[in-house]
Amino acid sequence: MQEIAAEEECFVYVLGCASAGRYLTYVGWTLDLDRRLGQHNAGTGARSTRGRSWVLIHSERFTCRQDAMSREWHLKRDRAFRRSLVAKARAKQA
């Protein structure tokens, strides 16, 4: 008999970082947004995020890990969407 996994709350997130005249973004997924952002800012997150100060500019909630991972895959390829998030983040800073 196959056991059904309990639903878990998953998040897809986009981080932003102003760096040397440009604004970088990073897309990922996690079970705990606060913990994951802390890891990125402490230098223990993904290698590409180390040494920078990141802020959360977008997040989406999912009840299934597979859905979150699928959305992450799509967001990583959707540069237009990430550019729109950057424009909103810059407008908030001004």
CORWO-V114583 format. One record per run of one state. SS is the DSSP state (H for helix, E for strand, - for the rest). FROM is the first residue (numbers start at 1). TO is the last residue. If there is no record, write none. Layout:
BEGIN
ss=SS from=FROM to=TO
ss=SS from=FROM to=TO
END
This chain:
BEGIN
ss=- from=1 to=9
ss=E from=10 to=19
ss=- from=20 to=21
ss=E from=22 to=30
ss=- from=31 to=32
ss=H from=33 to=42
ss=- from=43 to=46
ss=H from=47 to=49
ss=- from=50 to=54
ss=E from=55 to=62
ss=- from=63 to=64
ss=H from=65 to=77
ss=- from=78 to=78
ss=H from=79 to=93
ss=- from=94 to=94
END
